[in-house]
Amino acid sequence: MYNFGVNTKPPTATGTQGGISADVYARVEKVMATQTKGVTRLNDALTRDQTKLSGLGQLQNALAKFQSVARGLSGAGLATSATSSNKGVLNVGTDSKAVSGTYAVDVKQLAQGQTLTSEAQKAADALIGTGAPAVVKIEFGSSDGKSFTPGDAKGTKTLTIKSGNNTLQGIAAAFKEAGIDAQVVKSGTGYALALNGASGAASSMRISVSGDAAVKDLLAYSPGATKGMGETAAAQDALLSVNGSEVKSASNKLGAAIAGVALELTGKGATSVVVSKDPAQIGSNVAALVNAYNSLNAKMQALQGGELKSDTALSQAGSQLAQVLTSGGNGVPSSVLANAGVTLDKKGNMVLDEKKLQSAIAADPEAVSKLFTNNGKGVADQFVDKITALTGDSGVLKKEVTSVGKEITTLNGKKAVMAKALTAQASALVQLYSQQSQSGAAGGKGNSLFDFMA
């Protein structure tokens, strides 16, 4: 009768409430108001744990982002660079596994996703069909334009269109909720629904609809069909060759076509990619590491003052990363870092003296390079290892996330049990007070159900 999932206050009564007199309603509300303490404590505990879980998630993301930067500078990544002779074809960058050399790349086709477009409707909010339920099934697979070959059945998605979302806007929202990019677009004669699939030939879509005929006529799609949605762009893989070897990719971003080199395809054509040792990269890469560390430090300080105040995982993350920059923590001696222009300020931020760094690089680029990456002993190497230990299955962060998740599940269970008990109590009080009211016993003994059960 009442929803006690959040509080114990019944809905506002005006004269009568679902057949309950205002007097009975007021008496029940008064008694139930005394039962709120347990619910309040549970809600407070849930809010606290959910806030902490959110903070731990933010910490995980921040550590992963910083680790990605540090990992890219380990090995050969600190002092290598890559260039493309034709910037209209691709953008290029290197990481720790890059090897000096020249690579001939010929991009023949870019990857793209499939686009399906519906017939135009007069308005984006015009009702489509009768509102009767229509179940939409979206399969993903490969298509040659005439036939469709389904992929993994686990990737199939379903959604329901019914009264309340049977407009172009409602349908687009339903597709988005199912994880499919959908937009209402202006067409020459009105508005249409456009669905954009993920890039790659294996991400073609086939859509079948059961239920409302008008929704079926609008959304159904199968290669070669004459009714339903039309294909305005076909899904396809990127096709290229690297030193004569054919490469196929579902994405225009490739990390394995050339070892240690990230390619971002931007157009068709031929280009030469040159990877080389470049001491000039050391300075910009060290600056990138410093900026990434300071961004992480700022995030950790914000969490310390908010969602993760006095949290163990956050405290360990901060202290262990700081140890990398101090000789007392078996890290790189602070005096050596200072000679390369890197120090720590009072807030725990890394401070970079560009002139000192460039002077050190000019004097001995190999020594500066080894300071940051040196068979697991450099600054970047140790940052990667520390974060791996913190976030791994046996790490303090993973254990804390698991613990808080279990506690939230337990609290939700207790909350459900309490809500059920309070609802039962309120229903019993309604019945009792209604009987009293009808028999003229409104002033009888007790104010609580428990008094009457004594």
Residue pairs with C-beta under 8 A, 6 or more apart in sequence:
1 10
1 18
1 423
1 426
1 427
1 430
2 8
2 10
2 11
2 32
2 422
2 423
2 426
2 427
3 419
3 423
4 39
4 418
4 419
4 422
4 423
4 426
5 415
5 416
5 419
6 39
6 43
7 36
7 39
8 32
8 33
8 35
8 36
8 39
8 422
8 426
9 29
9 32
9 33
9 36
10 17
10 25
10 28
10 29
10 32
10 426
11 17
13 20
13 22
13 25
13 26
14 22
15 22
16 22
16 25
17 25
20 28
20 430
20 434
21 434
21 437
23 437
23 442
24 430
24 433
24 434
24 437
25 430
27 429
27 433
27 447
28 426
28 429
28 430
28 433
30 447
31 429
31 447
31 448
31 449
32 422
32 425
32 426
32 429
34 448
35 422
35 425
38 418
39 415
39 418
39 419
39 422
42 411
42 414
42 415
42 418
43 415
45 411
46 408
46 411
46 412
46 415
49 404
49 407
49 408
49 411
50 408
51 307
52 307
52 308
52 311
52 404
53 401
53 404
53 405
53 408
54 307
55 303
55 306
55 307
55 308
55 311
55 314
56 308
56 311
56 313
56 397
56 400
56 401
56 404
57 401
58 299
58 303
58 307
59 299
59 300
59 303
59 308
59 313
59 314
59 317
59 397
60 391
60 397
60 401
62 295
62 296
62 299
62 300
63 296
63 317
63 387
63 390
63 391
63 397
64 387
64 391
65 292
65 295
65 296
66 292
66 293
66 295
66 296
66 383
66 387
67 383
67 384
67 387
67 388
69 288
69 289
69 292
70 289
70 292
70 380
70 381
70 383
70 384
70 387
71 77
71 95
71 96
71 380
71 384
72 95
72 96
73 96
73 285
73 288
73 289
73 372
73 373
73 380
74 96
74 373
74 378
74 380
74 381
74 384
75 95
75 96
75 97
75 373
76 94
76 96
76 97
76 98
76 99
76 260
77 94
77 95
77 96
77 97
77 98
77 260
77 285
77 373
78 281
78 282
78 285
78 286
78 369
78 372
78 373
78 380
79 277
79 278
79 279
79 281
79 282
79 285
79 365
79 369
80 94
80 98
80 100
80 260
80 275
80 276
80 277
80 278
80 281
81 94
81 275
81 276
81 278
81 280
81 281
82 92
82 93
82 94
82 98
82 261
82 273
82 274
82 275
82 276
83 92
83 273
83 274
84 90
84 91
84 92
84 105
84 271
84 272
84 273
85 271
85 272
85 273
85 274
86 269
86 270
86 271
86 272
87 266
88 266
88 267
88 269
89 105
89 107
89 265
89 266
89 267
89 268
89 269
89 270
89 271
90 105
90 107
90 263
90 264
90 265
90 266
90 267
90 271
90 273
91 263
91 264
91 266
92 261
92 262
92 263
92 264
92 273
93 261
93 262
94 260
94 261
94 262
94 275
95 260
95 261
95 262
96 260
96 373
97 259
97 260
98 259
98 260
98 261
98 275
99 259
99 260
99 275
100 275
100 276
100 277
101 274
101 275
102 272
102 273
102 274
102 275
103 242
103 243
103 258
103 261
103 272
103 273
103 274
103 275
104 241
104 242
104 243
104 244
104 270
104 272
105 240
105 241
105 242
105 257
105 263
105 270
105 271
105 272
105 273
106 240
106 241
106 269
106 270
106 271
107 238
107 239
107 240
107 265
107 267
107 268
107 269
107 270
107 271
108 239
108 240
108 241
108 268
109 236
109 237
109 238
109 239
109 240
109 268
110 236
110 238
110 252
110 265
110 267
110 268
111 199
111 200
111 236
111 237
111 238
111 249
111 250
111 251
111 252
111 265
112 199
112 233
112 234
112 235
112 236
113 196
113 197
113 198
113 199
113 200
113 203
113 233
113 235
114 195
114 196
114 197
114 203
114 204
114 205
114 231
114 233
114 234
114 235
115 194
115 195
115 196
115 197
115 231
115 232
115 233
116 194
116 195
116 197
116 205
116 207
116 221
116 229
116 230
116 231
116 232
117 185
117 187
117 192
117 193
117 194
117 195
117 229
117 230
117 232
118 168
118 192
118 193
118 194
118 218
118 219
118 228
118 229
118 230
119 192
119 218
120 187
120 188
120 189
120 190
120 191
120 192
121 128
121 168
121 190
121 191
121 192
122 190
122 191
123 190
123 191
124 167
124 168
124 169
124 184
124 191
125 167
125 168
125 169
126 167
126 168
127 166
127 167
128 161
128 166
128 167
128 168
128 171
128 214
128 215
128 218
129 161
129 166
129 212
129 213
129 214
129 215
130 212
130 214
131 162
131 163
131 164
131 166
131 212
132 162
132 163
132 211
132 212
133 160
133 161
133 162
133 211
133 212
134 160
134 161
134 162
134 166
134 209
134 210
134 211
134 212
134 215
134 216
134 219
135 158
135 159
135 160
135 209
135 210
135 211
136 158
136 159
136 160
136 161
136 174
136 207
136 208
136 209
136 215
136 219
137 156
137 157
137 158
137 207
137 208
137 209
137 210
138 156
138 157
138 158
138 159
138 178
138 180
138 205
138 206
138 207
139 148
139 150
139 151
139 155
139 156
139 205
139 206
139 207
139 208
140 150
140 151
140 152
140 155
140 156
140 197
140 202
140 203
140 204
140 205
141 148
141 149
141 150
141 151
141 202
141 204
141 206
142 148
142 149
142 151
142 201
142 202
142 204
143 149
143 204
143 206
143 223
143 234
143 235
144 223
145 223
145 224
145 231
145 234
146 223
146 224
147 223
147 224
148 204
148 206
148 222
148 223
150 206
151 202
157 178
157 179
157 180
158 178
159 174
159 175
159 177
159 178
160 174
161 170
161 171
161 174
161 211
161 212
161 215
161 219
164 170
165 171
165 173
165 174
166 212
166 215
168 184
168 191
168 192
168 193
169 184
171 182
171 193
171 215
171 218
171 219
172 182
172 183
172 184
172 193
173 182
175 181
175 182
175 195
176 182
180 195
180 196
180 197
181 195
181 196
181 197
182 193
182 194
182 195
182 196
183 193
183 194
183 196
184 191
184 192
184 193
184 194
185 191
185 192
185 193
185 194
193 218
193 219
193 229
194 232
195 205
195 229
197 203
197 204
197 205
197 235
198 235
198 250
199 235
199 250
199 251
199 252
200 235
200 236
200 237
200 249
200 250
200 251
201 235
201 236
201 237
201 250
202 235
202 250
203 235
203 250
204 223
204 234
204 235
205 221
206 221
206 222
206 223
207 219
207 220
207 221
207 222
207 228
207 229
208 220
208 222
209 215
209 216
209 219
209 220
210 216
216 228
217 227
217 228
218 228
218 229
219 228
219 229
220 227
220 228
220 229
221 228
221 229
221 230
221 231
222 228
223 231
237 248
237 249
237 250
238 247
238 248
238 249
238 250
238 251
238 252
238 254
238 265
239 246
239 247
239 248
240 246
240 247
240 249
240 257
240 265
241 247
242 257
242 258
247 254
247 257
249 257
252 264
252 265
252 266
253 262
253 263
253 264
253 265
254 262
254 263
254 264
254 265
255 261
255 262
255 263
257 263
258 273
258 275
260 275
261 273
261 275
263 273
279 361
279 365
279 369
282 361
282 365
282 368
282 369
282 372
283 354
283 357
283 358
283 361
285 372
286 340
286 342
286 352
286 357
286 368
286 372
287 352
287 354
289 350
289 372
289 379
289 380
290 342
290 350
290 351
290 352
293 321
293 349
293 350
293 383
294 349
294 350
296 321
297 318
297 347
297 348
297 349
297 350
298 349
300 314
300 317
300 318
301 347
301 348
303 311
303 314
304 311
304 314
304 318
308 314
311 400
312 396
312 400
313 390
313 396
313 397
313 400
316 390
316 396
317 390
317 397
318 348
320 329
320 386
320 389
320 390
321 383
321 386
321 387
322 329
322 344
322 348
323 329
323 330
323 331
323 386
324 331
324 332
324 379
324 382
324 383
324 386
325 331
325 332
325 334
325 337
325 342
325 344
325 350
325 379
326 333
326 334
326 344
327 333
327 334
327 335
331 379
331 382
332 371
332 378
332 379
332 382
334 343
334 344
336 371
337 343
337 371
337 379
339 356
339 360
340 356
340 357
340 360
340 368
340 371
341 352
341 353
341 354
341 355
341 356
341 357
341 358
341 359
341 360
342 350
342 351
342 352
342 353
342 357
343 350
343 351
343 353
344 350
344 351
345 351
357 368
360 367
360 368
361 368
370 378
371 378
371 379
372 378
372 379
372 380
372 381
373 379
373 380
373 381
374 381
375 381
376 382
376 385
389 395
390 396
390 397
391 397
391 398
392 398
425 449
428 449
429 448
429 449
432 449
432 452
433 442
435 441
436 442
436 444
445 451
445 452
446 452
446 454
